[in-house]
């Protein structure tokens, strides 16, 4: 099975990307520090399996070791504009 990691996956675009990947049969893992995203966006929906969610930032080495192996990275994450 193909695995993918989506950064910013709790945001609007990232959550829809996770959903699309799951519907294509890709096992999706969402990473988000929730600075602008929301857990509700990655909550299970009746027609879509649950997305694996990791709270944190990709610059954290402890988070990186928790990622699944054999993965593709999709990144829409960016710092919030001031």
Secondary structure by P-SEA (a helix, b strand, c coil): cbbbbbcccccaaaaaaaaaaaaaccbbbbbbccccccccccccccccccccccccccccaaaaaacccbbbbbbccccccc
